[in-house]
Amino acid sequence: MKMGDALLILACALLAVVTVKSCQKHDDKAKALNECVEEVSNKCSQSIQYAIALENENARLNKALKECRDSKGR
């Protein structure tokens, strides 16, 4: 095998790896976009539910912090 043939095979292999990686990134972006479109189609119900759950947890933690600070102040 000539050196030029070996370099050509190496270049093709590298190009194949880059192409596969690029396609995987495209698939991830397409999946994320589809999930976003689905969420908007559902009027962002899951995002709103998540935000409400975060607010409830924040309120619970703030209450616990206040109780802790109050008990240390006594």
C-alpha positions, 0 to 999 in steps of 0.5 A: 500500500502506498503512503498516499493510499494510506493517507486517503483511507485515514482522511476518509475514516476521519471524515466518517467520524466527524459526519457521524458526530455531526449527525448525532448532534443534529438528532439531539437538536431535532429531539429538543425542538420536537419536545419544545413544540410539543410542550408549547402545543400543550400550553406549557402545562409541564413547565407550569407544573414544574414552576409551581412545584419549585415555588412550593418547595421554595416556600417550604424551605423559606419557612423552615429557614425562618423557624430555624433562625427564630429558634436560634434567636431565642 
